[in-house]
Amino acid sequence: MAAQAGAQWRIIECRLARDLVRDRLERRETLKEGLSDATWETYLRQRSEFEAFEDHDAPRLELETNRDLAIVAHQVTDWLRRDC
């Protein structure tokens, strides 16, 4: 689809420790904030169904998302600008 649109295919893999995923999901549920209604059970199901995607020709960023959203966003935009 990227090639058809004339865009370069890039992969951003977001990673977060299990305990932090659970904390964030519980906090979002408690505060009733966020666009997603995913639960811990959703996470566990998706994790069990996850298949690693390998494309050795595509630029790839492995991103730890345990930091502040603004910092993570800057990491991504800096990487995208650098690899264009």
Secondary structure by P-SEA (a helix, b strand, c coil): ccccccbbbbbbbbbbcaaaaaaaaaaaaaaccccccccaaaaaaaaaabbbbbccccccccccccccaaaaaaaaaaaaaaac
